[in-house]
């Protein structure tokens, strides 16, 4: 009977020690959850970088193979034009850009009509 108590006490202590390691020791449940979150974050970041790399590879391929991409870059970034082309630049007046649009006399809004008519 006495031996059974010692075995039972040993098993309870073993269970307690295993539970402690499971929840607080090296490789515990909390640590595993943290590592899984880090892995998921890294996977998302890697996916974004893969997309960026694919876009850059496509742009490099287009620049190596096609003339259209080089021409587009030259036009937009360097302001180049083809021989025989005429370049027109439309510049807006800054005062007109900030002013509200004028409404013709016959097309006054209902609020303006109400303001002009006496009650």
N, CA, C and O atoms as a Tinker XYZ file with bonds, in Angstrom:
   476  protein
     1  N      0.812000   -1.179000    0.000000    73     2
     2  CA     0.000000    0.000000    0.000000    64     1     3
     3  C      0.863000    1.254000    0.000000    63     2     4     5
     4  O      0.572000    2.233000   -0.687000    81     3
     5  N      1.912000    1.199000    0.773000    73     3     6
     6  CA     2.815000    2.334000    0.863000    64     5     7
     7  C      3.533000    2.566000   -0.464000    63     6     8     9
     8  O      3.773000    3.715000   -0.834000    81     7
     9  N      3.873000    1.521000   -1.174000    73     7    10
    10  CA     4.561000    1.633000   -2.460000    64     9    11
    11  C      3.640000    2.274000   -3.493000    63    10    12    13
    12  O      4.092000    3.041000   -4.343000    81    11
    13  N      2.345000    1.958000   -3.418000    73    11    14
    14  CA     1.377000    2.529000   -4.349000    64    13    15
    15  C      1.282000    4.037000   -4.171000    63    14    16    17
    16  O      1.157000    4.775000   -5.149000    81    15
    17  N      1.340000    4.496000   -2.929000    73    15    18
    18  CA     1.308000    5.943000   -2.674000    64    17    19
    19  C      2.526000    6.628000   -3.275000    63    18    20    21
    20  O      2.408000    7.714000   -3.842000    81    19
    21  N      3.714000    5.996000   -3.156000    73    19    22
    22  CA     4.929000    6.585000   -3.715000    64    21    23
    23  C      4.842000    6.638000   -5.254000    63    22    24    25
    24  O      5.273000    7.613000   -5.870000    81    23
    25  N      4.298000    5.613000   -5.846000    73    23    26
    26  CA     4.143000    5.591000   -7.299000    64    25    27
    27  C      3.157000    6.678000   -7.724000    63    26    28    29
    28  O      3.407000    7.403000   -8.686000    81    27
    29  N      2.036000    6.791000   -7.007000    73    27    30
    30  CA     1.037000    7.807000   -7.303000    64    29    31
    31  C      1.628000    9.205000   -7.142000    63    30    32    33
    32  O      1.396000   10.075000   -7.981000    81    31
    33  N      2.388000    9.427000   -6.070000    73    31    34
    34  CA     3.042000   10.725000   -5.859000    64    33    35
    35  C      4.041000   11.010000   -6.980000    63    34    36    37
    36  O      4.118000   12.141000   -7.460000    81    35
    37  N      4.789000   10.027000   -7.392000    73    35    38
    38  CA     5.738000   10.194000   -8.494000    64    37    39
    39  C      5.044000   10.541000   -9.802000    63    38    40    41
    40  O      5.517000   11.386000  -10.561000    81    39
    41  N      3.914000    9.879000  -10.061000    73    39    42
    42  CA     3.166000   10.174000  -11.280000    64    41    43
    43  C      2.573000   11.586000  -11.260000    63    42    44    45
    44  O      2.563000   12.266000  -12.286000    81    43
    45  N      2.082000   12.026000  -10.110000    73    43    46
    46  CA     1.531000   13.384000   -9.997000    64    45    47
    47  C      2.637000   14.414000  -10.191000    63    46    48    49
    48  O      2.434000   15.417000  -10.875000    81    47
    49  N      3.805000   14.176000   -9.596000    73    47    50
    50  CA     4.938000   15.102000   -9.776000    64    49    51
    51  C      5.385000   15.122000  -11.238000    63    50    52    53
    52  O      5.700000   16.183000  -11.777000    81    51
    53  N      5.414000   13.959000  -11.874000    73    51    54
    54  CA     5.783000   13.893000  -13.291000    64    53    55
    55  C      4.784000   14.657000  -14.152000    63    54    56    57
    56  O      5.171000   15.382000  -15.069000    81    55
    57  N      3.503000   14.492000  -13.853000    73    55    58
    58  CA     2.469000   15.217000  -14.579000    64    57    59
    59  C      2.614000   16.730000  -14.367000    63    58    60    61
    60  O      2.483000   17.504000  -15.315000    81    59
    61  N      2.878000   17.140000  -13.155000    73    59    62
    62  CA     3.083000   18.566000  -12.870000    64    61    63
    63  C      4.286000   19.124000  -13.611000    63    62    64    65
    64  O      4.225000   20.222000  -14.164000    81    63
    65  N      5.376000   18.372000  -13.623000    73    63    66
    66  CA     6.588000   18.825000  -14.320000    64    65    67
    67  C      6.340000   18.922000  -15.824000    63    66    68    69
    68  O      6.785000   19.877000  -16.460000    81    67
    69  N      5.638000   17.949000  -16.400000    73    67    70
    70  CA     5.328000   17.979000  -17.830000    64    69    71
    71  C      4.397000   19.144000  -18.174000    63    70    72    73
    72  O      4.568000   19.791000  -19.207000    81    71
    73  N      3.422000   19.408000  -17.321000    73    71    74
    74  CA     2.521000   20.536000  -17.550000    64    73    75
    75  C      3.292000   21.859000  -17.480000    63    74    76    77
    76  O      3.055000   22.759000  -18.285000    81    75
    77  N      4.205000   21.973000  -16.528000    73    75    78
    78  CA     5.014000   23.185000  -16.423000    64    77    79
    79  C      5.813000   23.405000  -17.704000    63    78    80    81
    80  O      5.859000   24.519000  -18.225000    81    79
    81  N      6.441000   22.346000  -18.213000    73    79    82
    82  CA     7.220000   22.474000  -19.447000    64    81    83
    83  C      6.328000   22.805000  -20.637000    63    82    84    85
    84  O      6.731000   23.556000  -21.525000    81    83
    85  N      5.116000   22.248000  -20.658000    73    83    86
    86  CA     4.191000   22.501000  -21.751000    64    85    87
    87  C      3.792000   23.967000  -21.799000    63    86    88    89
    88  O      3.739000   24.549000  -22.883000    81    87
    89  N      3.511000   24.574000  -20.669000    73    87    90
    90  CA     2.995000   25.942000  -20.642000    64    89    91
    91  C      4.068000   27.001000  -20.472000    63    90    92    93
    92  O      3.894000   28.116000  -20.964000    81    91
    93  N      5.178000   26.703000  -19.792000    73    91    94
    94  CA     6.156000   27.741000  -19.482000    64    93    95
    95  C      7.577000   27.423000  -19.914000    63    94    96    97
    96  O      8.416000   28.323000  -19.880000    81    95
    97  N      7.893000   26.230000  -20.309000    73    95    98
    98  CA     9.265000   25.843000  -20.622000    64    97    99
    99  C      9.672000   26.222000  -22.037000    63    98   100   101
   100  O      8.971000   26.953000  -22.737000    81    99
   101  N     10.829000   25.700000  -22.435000    73    99   102
   102  CA    11.333000   25.931000  -23.788000    64   101   103
   103  C     10.430000   25.206000  -24.766000    63   102   104   105
   104  O     10.133000   24.026000  -24.581000    81   103
   105  N      9.988000   25.907000  -25.814000    73   103   106
   106  CA     9.080000   25.315000  -26.789000    64   105   107
   107  C      7.663000   25.199000  -26.258000    63   106   108   109
   108  O      6.911000   24.313000  -26.663000    81   107
   109  N      7.303000   26.091000  -25.357000    73   107   110
   110  CA     5.967000   26.052000  -24.755000    64   109   111
   111  C      4.901000   26.466000  -25.761000    63   110   112   113
   112  O      5.212000   26.879000  -26.878000    81   111
   113  N      3.656000   26.353000  -25.355000    73   111   114
   114  CA     2.536000   26.682000  -26.225000    64   113   115
   115  C      2.587000   28.154000  -26.636000    63   114   116   117
   116  O      2.351000   28.474000  -27.801000    81   115
   117  N      2.886000   29.037000  -25.715000    73   115   118
   118  CA     2.976000   30.463000  -26.032000    64   117   119
   119  C      4.100000   30.769000  -27.016000    63   118   120   121
   120  O      3.943000   31.578000  -27.931000    81   119
   121  N      5.214000   30.118000  -26.814000    73   119   122
   122  CA     6.354000   30.323000  -27.707000    64   121   123
   123  C      6.044000   29.811000  -29.114000    63   122   124   125
   124  O      6.416000   30.449000  -30.100000    81   123
   125  N      5.377000   28.685000  -29.213000    73   123   126
   126  CA     4.998000   28.128000  -30.512000    64   125   127
   127  C      4.019000   29.070000  -31.217000    63   126   128   129
   128  O      4.139000   29.294000  -32.421000    81   127
   129  N      3.052000   29.622000  -30.478000    73   127   130
   130  CA     2.088000   30.552000  -31.077000    64   129   131
   131  C      2.793000   31.799000  -31.595000    63   130   132   133
   132  O      2.467000   32.299000  -32.672000    81   131
   133  N      3.754000   32.299000  -30.836000    73   131   134
   134  CA     4.524000   33.469000  -31.273000    64   133   135
   135  C      5.305000   33.164000  -32.546000    63   134   136   137
   136  O      5.326000   33.972000  -33.475000    81   135
   137  N      5.941000   32.009000  -32.588000    73   135   138
   138  CA     6.707000   31.622000  -33.776000    64   137   139
   139  C      5.802000   31.431000  -34.988000    63   138   140   141
   140  O      6.182000   31.791000  -36.102000    81   139
   141  N      4.609000   30.870000  -34.789000    73   139   142
   142  CA     3.673000   30.706000  -35.906000    64   141   143
   143  C      3.217000   32.055000  -36.445000    63   142   144   145
   144  O      3.059000   32.220000  -37.655000    81   143
   145  N      3.004000   33.020000  -35.556000    73   143   146
   146  CA     2.616000   34.369000  -35.995000    64   145   147
   147  C      3.754000   35.010000  -36.789000    63   146   148   149
   148  O      3.511000   35.673000  -37.798000    81   147
   149  N      4.989000   34.816000  -36.340000    73   147   150
   150  CA     6.134000   35.369000  -37.062000    64   149   151
   151  C      6.266000   34.733000  -38.444000    63   150   152   153
   152  O      6.574000   35.421000  -39.418000    81   151
   153  N      6.037000   33.433000  -38.531000    73   151   154
   154  CA     6.124000   32.732000  -39.814000    64   153   155
   155  C      5.049000   33.251000  -40.770000    63   154   156   157
   156  O      5.322000   33.478000  -41.949000    81   155
   157  N      3.828000   33.440000  -40.263000    73   155   158
   158  CA     2.741000   33.948000  -41.106000    64   157   159
   159  C      3.050000   35.357000  -41.600000    63   158   160   161
   160  O      2.813000   35.673000  -42.766000    81   159
   161  N      3.577000   36.202000  -40.721000    73   159   162
   162  CA     3.964000   37.564000  -41.119000    64   161   163
   163  C      5.041000   37.519000  -42.202000    63   162   164   165
   164  O      4.982000   38.275000  -43.171000    81   163
   165  N      6.013000   36.644000  -42.039000    73   163   166
   166  CA     7.094000   36.532000  -43.018000    64   165   167
   167  C      6.566000   36.013000  -44.352000    63   166   168   169
   168  O      7.027000   36.442000  -45.410000    81   167
   169  N      5.593000   35.083000  -44.308000    73   167   170
   170  CA     5.002000   34.580000  -45.552000    64   169   171
   171  C      4.287000   35.695000  -46.306000    63   170   172   173
   172  O      4.417000   35.804000  -47.526000    81   171
   173  N      3.522000   36.535000  -45.575000    73   171   174
   174  CA     2.830000   37.649000  -46.236000    64   173   175
   175  C      3.840000   38.612000  -46.849000    63   174   176   177
   176  O      3.665000   39.072000  -47.977000    81   175
   177  N      4.888000   38.909000  -46.103000    73   175   178
   178  CA     5.918000   39.824000  -46.611000    64   177   179
   179  C      6.607000   39.234000  -47.842000    63   178   180   181
   180  O      6.860000   39.945000  -48.814000    81   179
   181  N      6.907000   37.946000  -47.798000    73   179   182
   182  CA     7.548000   37.285000  -48.942000    64   181   183
   183  C      6.632000   37.287000  -50.159000    63   182   184   185
   184  O      7.103000   37.452000  -51.284000    81   183
   185  N      5.324000   37.104000  -49.950000    73   183   186
   186  CA     4.378000   37.143000  -51.067000    64   185   187
   187  C      4.379000   38.500000  -51.745000    63   186   188   189
   188  O      4.377000   38.586000  -52.973000    81   187
   189  N      4.381000   39.569000  -50.945000    73   187   190
   190  CA     4.439000   40.916000  -51.520000    64   189   191
   191  C      5.729000   41.148000  -52.283000    63   190   192   193
   192  O      5.725000   41.757000  -53.353000    81   191
   193  N      6.826000   40.665000  -51.735000    73   191   194
   194  CA     8.113000   40.828000  -52.415000    64   193   195
   195  C      8.171000   40.003000  -53.700000    63   194   196   197
   196  O      8.782000   40.425000  -54.682000    81   195
   197  N      7.532000   38.818000  -53.696000    73   195   198
   198  CA     7.487000   38.015000  -54.923000    64   197   199
   199  C      6.732000   38.750000  -56.023000    63   198   200   201
   200  O      7.156000   38.758000  -57.178000    81   199
   201  N      5.602000   39.373000  -55.653000    73   199   202
   202  CA     4.830000   40.143000  -56.638000    64   201   203
   203  C      5.653000   41.311000  -57.170000    63   202   204   205
   204  O      5.654000   41.582000  -58.371000    81   203
   205  N      6.347000   41.994000  -56.280000    73   203   206
   206  CA     7.186000   43.127000  -56.695000    64   205   207
   207  C      8.292000   42.653000  -57.629000    63   206   208   209
   208  O      8.569000   43.293000  -58.644000    81   207
   209  N      8.923000   41.532000  -57.287000    73   207   210
   210  CA     9.988000   40.987000  -58.143000    64   209   211
   211  C      9.449000   40.582000  -59.507000    63   210   212   213
   212  O     10.110000   40.794000  -60.523000    81   211
   213  N      8.248000   39.999000  -59.538000    73   211   214
   214  CA     7.656000   39.607000  -60.825000    64   213   215
   215  C      7.380000   40.835000  -61.681000    63   214   216   217
   216  O      7.608000   40.814000  -62.891000    81   215
   217  N      6.886000   41.917000  -61.051000    73   215   218
   218  CA     6.621000   43.148000  -61.805000    64   217   219
   219  C      7.925000   43.743000  -62.336000    63   218   220   221
   220  O      7.984000   44.193000  -63.480000    81   219
   221  N      8.955000   43.744000  -61.515000    73   219   222
   222  CA    10.251000   44.271000  -61.961000    64   221   223
   223  C     10.846000   43.406000  -63.074000    63   222   224   225
   224  O     11.429000   43.928000  -64.025000    81   223
   225  N     10.696000   42.077000  -62.952000    73   223   226
   226  CA    11.218000   41.181000  -63.998000    64   225   227
   227  C     10.478000   41.416000  -65.309000    63   226   228   229
   228  O     11.088000   41.397000  -66.378000    81   227
   229  N      9.168000   41.638000  -65.233000    73   227   230
   230  CA     8.406000   41.917000  -66.450000    64   229   231
   231  C      8.837000   43.235000  -67.071000    63   230   232   233
   232  O      8.923000   43.349000  -68.293000    81   231
   233  N      9.106000   44.222000  -66.243000    73   231   234
   234  CA     9.557000   45.518000  -66.767000    64   233   235
   235  C     10.934000   45.402000  -67.412000    63   234   236   237
   236  O     11.181000   45.987000  -68.467000    81   235
   237  N     11.827000   44.651000  -66.779000    73   235   238
   238  CA    13.165000   44.442000  -67.353000    64   237   239
   239  C     13.054000   43.704000  -68.678000    63   238   240   241
   240  O     13.719000   44.064000  -69.649000    81   239
   241  N     12.205000   42.659000  -68.721000    73   239   242
   242  CA    12.017000   41.904000  -69.961000    64   241   243
   243  C     11.467000   42.816000  -71.054000    63   242   244   245
   244  O     11.905000   42.755000  -72.202000    81   243
   245  N     10.503000   43.662000  -70.689000    73   243   246
   246  CA     9.918000   44.583000  -71.659000    64   245   247
   247  C     10.953000   45.585000  -72.158000    63   246   248   249
   248  O     10.981000   45.909000  -73.345000    81   247
   249  N     11.801000   46.075000  -71.261000    73   247   250
   250  CA    12.830000   47.032000  -71.674000    64   249   251
   251  C     13.874000   46.372000  -72.576000    63   250   252   253
   252  O     14.402000   47.014000  -73.484000    81   251
   253  N     14.176000   45.093000  -72.332000    73   251   254
   254  CA    15.166000   44.401000  -73.150000    64   253   255
   255  C     14.611000   44.042000  -74.527000    63   254   256   257
   256  O     15.319000   44.133000  -75.529000    81   255
   257  N     13.335000   43.632000  -74.572000    73   255   258
   258  CA    12.778000   43.121000  -75.812000    64   257   259
   259  C     12.067000   44.183000  -76.645000    63   258   260   261
   260  O     12.173000   44.171000  -77.871000    81   259
   261  N     11.362000   45.077000  -76.018000    73   259   262
   262  CA    10.523000   45.995000  -76.769000    64   261   263
   263  C     11.058000   47.404000  -76.807000    63   262   264   265
   264  O     11.752000   47.854000  -75.895000    81   263
   265  N     10.720000   48.094000  -77.883000    73   263   266
   266  CA    11.124000   49.484000  -78.063000    64   265   267
   267  C     10.085000   50.408000  -77.448000    63   266   268   269
   268  O     10.402000   51.535000  -77.069000    81   267
   269  N      8.841000   49.937000  -77.346000    73   267   270
   270  CA     7.745000   50.776000  -76.855000    64   269   271
   271  C      7.994000   51.236000  -75.419000    63   270   272   273
   272  O      7.725000   52.391000  -75.088000    81   271
   273  N      8.502000   50.353000  -74.569000    73   271   274
   274  CA     8.742000   50.732000  -73.176000    64   273   275
   275  C      9.852000   51.770000  -73.076000    63   274   276   277
   276  O      9.763000   52.707000  -72.282000    81   275
   277  N     10.893000   51.603000  -73.877000    73   275   278
   278  CA    11.988000   52.575000  -73.870000    64   277   279
   279  C     11.480000   53.920000  -74.365000    63   278   280   281
   280  O     11.826000   54.963000  -73.811000    81   279
   281  N     10.657000   53.895000  -75.412000    73   279   282
   282  CA    10.098000   55.136000  -75.953000    64   281   283
   283  C      9.194000   55.816000  -74.926000    63   282   284   285
   284  O      9.240000   57.036000  -74.764000    81   283
   285  N      8.378000   55.031000  -74.238000    73   283   286
   286  CA     7.491000   55.592000  -73.221000    64   285   287
   287  C      8.282000   56.255000  -72.096000    63   286   288   289
   288  O      7.945000   57.352000  -71.652000    81   287
   289  N      9.333000   55.581000  -71.642000    73   287   290
   290  CA    10.181000   56.161000  -70.593000    64   289   291
   291  C     10.845000   57.451000  -71.072000    63   290   292   293
   292  O     10.906000   58.435000  -70.336000    81   291
   293  N     11.338000   57.439000  -72.299000    73   291   294
   294  CA    12.016000   58.622000  -72.833000    64   293   295
   295  C     11.042000   59.792000  -72.924000    63   294   296   297
   296  O     11.411000   60.930000  -72.635000    81   295
   297  N      9.810000   59.521000  -73.320000    73   295   298
   298  CA     8.817000   60.588000  -73.426000    64   297   299
   299  C      8.426000   61.126000  -72.054000    63   298   300   301
   300  O      8.406000   62.340000  -71.851000    81   299
   301  N      8.115000   60.235000  -71.107000    73   299   302
   302  CA     7.595000   60.693000  -69.826000    64   301   303
   303  C      8.681000   61.251000  -68.908000    63   302   304   305
   304  O      8.471000   62.278000  -68.263000    81   303
   305  N      9.817000   60.601000  -68.841000    73   303   306
   306  CA    10.847000   61.009000  -67.881000    64   305   307
   307  C     11.823000   62.042000  -68.450000    63   306   308   309
   308  O     12.306000   62.909000  -67.721000    81   307
   309  N     12.111000   61.950000  -69.744000    73   307   310
   310  CA    13.107000   62.836000  -70.328000    64   309   311
   311  C     12.502000   63.919000  -71.213000    63   310   312   313
   312  O     13.204000   64.835000  -71.641000    81   311
   313  N     11.193000   63.818000  -71.490000    73   311   314
   314  CA    10.533000   64.831000  -72.305000    64   313   315
   315  C     10.933000   64.801000  -73.767000    63   314   316   317
   316  O     10.870000   65.829000  -74.441000    81   315
   317  N     11.340000   63.655000  -74.269000    73   315   318
   318  CA    11.786000   63.557000  -75.660000    64   317   319
   319  C     10.582000   63.423000  -76.598000    63   318   320   321
   320  O      9.532000   62.916000  -76.202000    81   319
   321  N     10.742000   63.874000  -77.825000    73   319   322
   322  CA     9.714000   63.752000  -78.860000    64   321   323
   323  C     10.351000   63.186000  -80.112000    63   322   324   325
   324  O     11.568000   63.256000  -80.286000    81   323
   325  N      9.522000   62.621000  -80.990000    73   323   326
   326  CA    10.021000   62.057000  -82.243000    64   325   327
   327  C     10.276000   63.187000  -83.233000    63   326   328   329
   328  O      9.679000   64.258000  -83.119000    81   327
   329  N     11.155000   62.957000  -84.201000    73   327   330
   330  CA    11.358000   63.965000  -85.241000    64   329   331
   331  C     10.051000   64.178000  -86.015000    63   330   332   333
   332  O      9.376000   63.221000  -86.392000    81   331
   333  N      9.716000   65.426000  -86.239000    73   331   334
   334  CA     8.510000   65.763000  -86.975000    64   333   335
   335  C      7.293000   65.937000  -86.087000    63   334   336   337
   336  O      6.261000   66.405000  -86.568000    81   335
   337  N      7.367000   65.583000  -84.816000    73   335   338
   338  CA     6.239000   65.768000  -83.914000    64   337   339
   339  C      6.225000   67.194000  -83.387000    63   338   340   341
   340  O      7.261000   67.853000  -83.307000    81   339
   341  N      5.043000   67.652000  -83.031000    73   339   342
   342  CA     4.892000   68.975000  -82.433000    64   341   343
   343  C      4.417000   68.754000  -81.001000    63   342   344   345
   344  O      3.451000   68.030000  -80.762000    81   343
   345  N      5.091000   69.372000  -80.072000    73   343   346
   346  CA     4.762000   69.215000  -78.654000    64   345   347
   347  C      3.938000   70.406000  -78.199000    63   346   348   349
   348  O      4.341000   71.555000  -78.381000    81   347
   349  N      2.788000   70.132000  -77.610000    73   347   350
   350  CA     1.931000   71.188000  -77.071000    64   349   351
   351  C      1.831000   71.009000  -75.569000    63   350   352   353
   352  O      1.554000   69.910000  -75.090000    81   351
   353  N      2.051000   72.063000  -74.836000    73   351   354
   354  CA     1.899000   72.030000  -73.389000    64   353   355
   355  C      0.734000   72.942000  -73.027000    63   354   356   357
   356  O      0.713000   74.117000  -73.396000    81   355
   357  N     -0.231000   72.391000  -72.304000    73   355   358
   358  CA    -1.397000   73.152000  -71.878000    64   357   359
   359  C     -1.167000   73.545000  -70.423000    63   358   360   361
   360  O     -1.027000   72.692000  -69.547000    81   359
   361  N     -1.131000   74.851000  -70.185000    73   359   362
   362  CA    -0.901000   75.352000  -68.839000    64   361   363
   363  C     -2.162000   76.067000  -68.376000    63   362   364   365
   364  O     -2.649000   76.973000  -69.052000    81   363
   365  N     -2.689000   75.663000  -67.227000    73   363   366
   366  CA    -3.882000   76.303000  -66.684000    64   365   367
   367  C     -3.490000   77.542000  -65.896000    63   366   368   369
   368  O     -2.417000   77.599000  -65.294000    81   367
   369  N     -4.371000   78.529000  -65.909000    73   367   370
   370  CA    -4.169000   79.725000  -65.115000    64   369   371
   371  C     -4.451000   79.370000  -63.656000    63   370   372   373
   372  O     -5.538000   78.872000  -63.362000    81   371
   373  N     -3.519000   79.605000  -62.731000    73   371   374
   374  CA    -3.748000   79.221000  -61.336000    64   373   375
   375  C     -4.972000   79.906000  -60.718000    63   374   376   377
   376  O     -5.622000   79.325000  -59.849000    81   375
   377  N     -5.294000   81.124000  -61.148000    73   375   378
   378  CA    -6.453000   81.816000  -60.590000    64   377   379
   379  C     -7.747000   81.125000  -61.011000    63   378   380   381
   380  O     -8.684000   81.042000  -60.216000    81   379
   381  N     -7.815000   80.631000  -62.237000    73   379   382
   382  CA    -9.020000   79.947000  -62.708000    64   381   383
   383  C     -9.163000   78.573000  -62.064000    63   382   384   385
   384  O    -10.281000   78.098000  -61.865000    81   383
   385  N     -8.075000   77.948000  -61.747000    73   383   386
   386  CA    -8.113000   76.616000  -61.166000    64   385   387
   387  C     -8.741000   76.661000  -59.768000    63   386   388   389
   388  O     -9.479000   75.747000  -59.400000    81   387
   389  N     -8.461000   77.707000  -58.986000    73   387   390
   390  CA    -8.966000   77.801000  -57.627000    64   389   391
   391  C    -10.346000   78.430000  -57.543000    63   390   392   393
   392  O    -11.030000   78.255000  -56.535000    81   391
   393  N    -10.779000   79.161000  -58.571000    73   391   394
   394  CA   -12.076000   79.832000  -58.550000    64   393   395
   395  C    -13.180000   78.832000  -58.854000    63   394   396   397
   396  O    -12.959000   77.889000  -59.613000    81   395
   397  N    -14.389000   79.021000  -58.268000    73   395   398
   398  CA   -15.497000   78.111000  -58.583000    64   397   399
   399  C    -15.980000   78.344000  -60.008000    63   398   400   401
   400  O    -15.821000   79.429000  -60.566000    81   399
   401  N    -16.562000   77.323000  -60.572000    73   399   402
   402  CA   -17.039000   77.410000  -61.955000    64   401   403
   403  C    -18.183000   78.404000  -62.034000    63   402   404   405
   404  O    -19.057000   78.427000  -61.167000    81   403
   405  N    -18.175000   79.232000  -63.086000    73   403   406
   406  CA   -19.214000   80.246000  -63.270000    64   405   407
   407  C    -20.470000   79.587000  -63.829000    63   406   408   409
   408  O    -20.391000   78.710000  -64.689000    81   407
   409  N    -21.652000   80.024000  -63.323000    73   407   410
   410  CA   -22.937000   79.506000  -63.778000    64   409   411
   411  C    -23.547000   80.560000  -64.690000    63   410   412   413
   412  O    -23.608000   81.729000  -64.308000    81   411
   413  N    -24.007000   80.179000  -65.903000    73   411   414
   414  CA   -24.632000   81.155000  -66.799000    64   413   415
   415  C    -25.861000   81.782000  -66.125000    63   414   416   417
   416  O    -26.439000   81.205000  -65.205000    81   415
   417  N    -26.254000   82.993000  -66.609000    73   415   418
   418  CA   -27.348000   83.734000  -65.982000    64   417   419
   419  C    -28.654000   82.958000  -65.987000    63   418   420   421
   420  O    -29.366000   82.970000  -64.982000    81   419
   421  N    -28.985000   82.305000  -67.041000    73   419   422
   422  CA   -30.249000   81.597000  -67.140000    64   421   423
   423  C    -30.271000   80.286000  -66.366000    63   422   424   425
   424  O    -31.338000   79.698000  -66.197000    81   423
   425  N    -29.123000   79.813000  -65.894000    73   423   426
   426  CA   -29.049000   78.515000  -65.238000    64   425   427
   427  C    -28.711000   78.659000  -63.769000    63   426   428   429
   428  O    -27.868000   77.915000  -63.268000    81   427
   429  N    -29.322000   79.568000  -63.071000    73   427   430
   430  CA   -29.054000   79.761000  -61.652000    64   429   431
   431  C    -29.642000   78.597000  -60.870000    63   430   432   433
   432  O    -30.665000   78.034000  -61.258000    81   431
   433  N    -29.006000   78.246000  -59.790000    73   431   434
   434  CA   -29.479000   77.132000  -58.986000    64   433   435
   435  C    -30.723000   77.536000  -58.219000    63   434   436   437
   436  O    -31.023000   78.724000  -58.097000    81   435
   437  N    -31.450000   76.554000  -57.702000    73   435   438
   438  CA   -32.693000   76.832000  -56.985000    64   437   439
   439  C    -32.431000   77.627000  -55.717000    63   438   440   441
   440  O    -33.278000   78.419000  -55.304000    81   439
   441  N    -31.263000   77.432000  -55.084000    73   439   442
   442  CA   -30.930000   78.200000  -53.880000    64   441   443
   443  C    -30.735000   79.672000  -54.220000    63   442   444   445
   444  O    -31.140000   80.549000  -53.458000    81   443
   445  N    -30.107000   79.945000  -55.376000    73   443   446
   446  CA   -29.890000   81.337000  -55.765000    64   445   447
   447  C    -31.212000   82.006000  -56.128000    63   446   448   449
   448  O    -31.407000   83.183000  -55.827000    81   447
   449  N    -32.136000   81.264000  -56.780000    73   447   450
   450  CA   -33.442000   81.817000  -57.119000    64   449   451
   451  C    -34.224000   82.160000  -55.849000    63   450   452   453
   452  O    -34.857000   83.212000  -55.758000    81   451
   453  N    -34.165000   81.251000  -54.869000    73   451   454
   454  CA   -34.876000   81.493000  -53.608000    64   453   455
   455  C    -34.302000   82.706000  -52.900000    63   454   456   457
   456  O    -35.045000   83.464000  -52.275000    81   455
   457  N    -33.005000   82.900000  -52.986000    73   455   458
   458  CA   -32.378000   84.027000  -52.294000    64   457   459
   459  C    -32.769000   85.341000  -52.942000    63   458   460   461
   460  O    -32.857000   86.358000  -52.253000    81   459
   461  N    -33.013000   85.353000  -54.282000    73   459   462
   462  CA   -33.358000   86.602000  -54.967000    64   461   463
   463  C    -34.830000   86.955000  -54.814000    63   462   464   465
   464  O    -35.166000   88.140000  -54.803000    81   463
   465  N    -35.719000   85.975000  -54.696000    73   463   466
   466  CA   -37.157000   86.252000  -54.613000    64   465   467
   467  C    -37.573000   86.570000  -53.198000    63   466   468   469
   468  O    -37.255000   85.815000  -52.279000    81   467
   469  N    -38.282000   87.677000  -52.996000    73   467   470
   470  CA   -38.743000   87.996000  -51.629000    64   469   471
   471  C    -39.922000   87.093000  -51.259000    63   470   472   473
   472  O    -40.644000   86.612000  -52.132000    81   471
   473  N    -40.108000   86.869000  -49.956000    73   471   474
   474  CA   -41.177000   86.007000  -49.467000    64   473   475
   475  C    -42.482000   86.717000  -49.417000    63   474   476
   476  O    -43.490000   86.130000  -49.026000    81   475
